[in-house]
Amino acid sequence: MRFATSGYHSTKISDIVADLGVAQGTFYWYFSSKEAIAIEIVQQGREQLLEVIGQGYRKGTGTVQDMVLASEALLIELFRFAQNNRYLMGMLLDGTAFSETVRKEIADTSAAMENAFLRNIERAIELGMLPETIDAKLRAALLMSLIEGIISRWLFQKQGTDNNPLSSYPLEKLAAETARFEFFGLLGI
């Protein structure tokens, strides 16, 4: 949390241990530096995010409606995770103010998430649920960009303004609309 509220470079180990209520020596027993704890936070967050996205891996075929509902369920869990882990999401979505090593972990997390979406899309193609002619890598990149944009605007832009209509919607509504947009685009068929 301290990295998100004070910034990575402004945060000192003494700030972190004060927030945790532990001695500085105890901190160093587990982490060698603030960079090490930032990396651990990102890596644990990545594991949890990949677990959520992995729920979308199809085990069997289904209808288009099944795909939309499954995507909606996945997005509800993903948005709920983002809401419950706001500081982590802030680190992941705006990771520019960190050390090069931490920025690499953040970039690796984004790439791993996109690859998880790619696996889900490729599986749906394999099952004949999506056409073989689509560019799965491009679709995964577009989906990742859509989700990152929604989470960023929903969680971090000023709420209740005309510039941010997303902030007024509950996560279930955002998930349902995102899933419909994912499959049907602007036509909303």
C-alpha positions as CSV (number, residue, x, y, z in Angstrom):
1,M,0.0,0.0,0.0
2,R,2.8,2.4,0.9
3,F,4.2,2.2,-2.7
4,A,0.8,3.2,-4.1
5,T,0.2,6.1,-1.7
6,S,3.7,7.5,-1.2
7,G,5.4,6.3,-4.4
8,Y,8.2,3.7,-4.7
9,H,11.1,6.1,-4.6
10,S,9.8,8.1,-1.6
11,T,9.0,5.0,0.4
12,K,11.7,4.0,3.0
13,I,12.1,0.6,4.7
14,S,11.3,2.4,8.0
15,D,7.9,3.4,6.5
16,I,7.1,-0.1,5.5
17,V,8.0,-1.7,8.8
18,A,6.1,1.0,10.7
19,D,3.0,0.2,8.6
20,L,3.5,-3.5,9.3
21,G,4.3,-3.0,13.0
22,V,7.5,-5.1,12.8
23,A,11.1,-4.4,13.6
24,Q,13.4,-3.4,10.7
25,G,15.5,-6.5,11.4
26,T,12.5,-8.7,10.9
27,F,11.9,-7.1,7.5
28,Y,15.4,-7.9,6.4
29,W,15.0,-11.5,7.6
30,Y,12.5,-11.9,4.7
31,F,13.5,-9.2,2.2
32,S,16.8,-7.7,1.2
33,S,15.4,-4.4,0.0
34,K,12.3,-2.5,-0.8
35,E,12.8,-3.6,-4.4
36,A,12.6,-7.2,-3.2
37,I,9.3,-6.7,-1.5
38,A,7.9,-4.8,-4.5
39,I,8.9,-7.8,-6.8
40,E,7.3,-10.2,-4.3
41,I,4.1,-8.2,-4.4
42,V,4.0,-8.1,-8.2
43,Q,4.8,-11.9,-8.5
44,Q,2.1,-12.9,-6.0
45,G,-0.4,-10.6,-7.7
46,R,0.6,-12.2,-11.1
47,E,-0.1,-15.7,-9.7
48,Q,-3.5,-14.7,-8.4
49,L,-4.5,-12.9,-11.6
50,L,-3.4,-15.8,-13.8
51,E,-5.5,-18.1,-11.6
52,V,-8.6,-15.9,-12.2
53,I,-7.9,-15.7,-16.0
54,G,-7.3,-19.5,-16.1
55,Q,-10.9,-20.0,-15.1
56,G,-11.8,-19.1,-18.6
57,Y,-10.0,-22.0,-20.1
58,R,-12.8,-24.1,-21.8
59,K,-13.1,-27.8,-20.9
60,G,-15.8,-28.4,-23.4
61,T,-17.8,-26.8,-26.2
62,G,-20.8,-24.5,-25.7
63,T,-23.0,-22.0,-27.4
64,V,-22.2,-18.4,-28.0
65,Q,-24.4,-17.6,-25.0
66,D,-22.4,-20.0,-22.9
67,M,-19.2,-18.2,-24.0
68,V,-20.6,-14.8,-23.1
69,L,-21.8,-16.0,-19.7
70,A,-18.5,-17.7,-19.0
71,S,-16.6,-14.5,-20.0
72,E,-18.9,-12.4,-17.8
73,A,-18.2,-14.7,-14.8
74,L,-14.5,-14.5,-15.4
75,L,-14.7,-10.7,-15.7
76,I,-16.7,-10.4,-12.5
77,E,-13.9,-12.3,-10.7
78,L,-11.2,-10.2,-12.4
79,F,-12.9,-6.9,-11.6
80,R,-13.6,-8.1,-8.0
81,F,-9.9,-9.0,-7.7
82,A,-8.9,-5.5,-9.0
83,Q,-11.3,-3.8,-6.6
84,N,-10.0,-5.8,-3.6
85,N,-6.4,-5.3,-4.7
86,R,-6.6,-1.7,-5.7
87,Y,-3.0,-0.9,-4.7
88,L,-1.6,-3.8,-6.6
89,M,-3.6,-2.8,-9.7
90,G,-2.2,0.7,-9.4
91,M,1.3,-0.7,-9.4
92,L,0.5,-2.9,-12.4
93,L,-1.3,-0.3,-14.5
94,D,1.1,2.6,-13.8
95,G,4.3,0.9,-13.0
96,T,6.6,3.7,-14.4
97,A,7.8,5.0,-11.0
98,F,9.6,1.8,-10.0
99,S,13.1,0.5,-10.5
100,E,14.0,-1.1,-13.8
101,T,13.8,-4.6,-12.2
102,V,10.3,-4.0,-10.8
103,R,9.2,-2.5,-14.1
104,K,10.3,-5.7,-15.8
105,E,8.3,-7.8,-13.4
106,I,5.2,-5.6,-14.1
107,A,5.8,-6.0,-17.9
108,D,6.2,-9.7,-17.4
109,T,2.9,-9.8,-15.5
110,S,1.1,-7.9,-18.3
111,A,2.6,-10.3,-20.9
112,A,1.6,-13.4,-18.8
113,M,-2.0,-12.1,-18.5
114,E,-2.2,-11.5,-22.2
115,N,-0.8,-15.0,-22.9
116,A,-3.4,-16.5,-20.5
117,F,-6.2,-14.8,-22.5
118,L,-4.5,-16.1,-25.7
119,R,-4.6,-19.6,-24.4
120,N,-8.3,-19.2,-23.6
121,I,-9.0,-17.9,-27.1
122,E,-6.9,-20.6,-28.8
123,R,-8.8,-23.2,-26.8
124,A,-12.1,-21.8,-27.9
125,I,-10.8,-22.0,-31.5
126,E,-9.7,-25.6,-31.0
127,L,-13.2,-26.5,-29.8
128,G,-14.7,-24.8,-32.8
129,M,-16.4,-22.1,-30.7
130,L,-14.5,-19.3,-32.4
131,P,-13.5,-19.2,-36.1
132,E,-10.0,-20.4,-37.0
133,T,-9.6,-17.4,-39.2
134,I,-9.3,-14.9,-36.3
135,D,-5.9,-13.6,-35.3
136,A,-5.8,-14.9,-31.7
137,K,-2.8,-12.9,-30.7
138,L,-4.3,-9.7,-31.9
139,R,-7.6,-10.5,-30.1
140,A,-5.8,-11.3,-26.9
141,A,-4.0,-7.9,-27.1
142,L,-7.2,-6.1,-27.8
143,L,-9.0,-7.9,-24.9
144,M,-6.1,-7.1,-22.5
145,S,-6.2,-3.4,-23.6
146,L,-9.9,-3.3,-23.1
147,I,-9.7,-4.8,-19.6
148,E,-6.8,-2.7,-18.5
149,G,-8.6,0.5,-19.7
150,I,-11.8,-0.4,-17.9
151,I,-10.0,-1.2,-14.7
152,S,-7.9,1.9,-14.9
153,R,-10.8,4.2,-15.5
154,W,-13.2,2.4,-13.1
155,L,-10.8,2.4,-10.2
156,F,-8.5,5.3,-10.6
157,Q,-10.2,8.2,-12.4
158,K,-12.2,10.7,-10.4
159,Q,-15.6,9.2,-9.6
160,G,-18.9,10.7,-10.5
161,T,-17.7,12.9,-13.4
162,D,-18.8,13.1,-17.0
163,N,-15.3,12.1,-18.0
164,N,-15.6,8.9,-16.1
165,P,-19.0,7.3,-16.5
166,L,-17.5,3.9,-15.6
167,S,-17.1,4.8,-11.9
168,S,-20.9,4.8,-11.4
169,Y,-21.4,1.2,-12.5
170,P,-21.2,-1.8,-10.2
171,L,-18.6,-4.4,-11.2
172,E,-21.3,-6.9,-12.3
173,K,-22.7,-4.4,-14.8
174,L,-19.2,-3.6,-16.1
175,A,-18.4,-7.3,-16.5
176,A,-21.7,-8.0,-18.3
177,E,-21.2,-5.1,-20.7
178,T,-17.5,-5.9,-21.3
179,A,-18.4,-9.5,-22.1
180,R,-21.1,-8.4,-24.6
181,F,-18.6,-6.0,-26.1
182,E,-16.0,-8.7,-26.3
183,F,-18.2,-10.9,-28.4
184,F,-20.5,-8.5,-30.2
185,G,-18.7,-5.1,-30.4
186,L,-20.5,-1.9,-30.9
187,L,-23.5,-3.6,-32.6
188,G,-24.4,-5.3,-29.3
189,I,-26.1,-8.1,-31.1
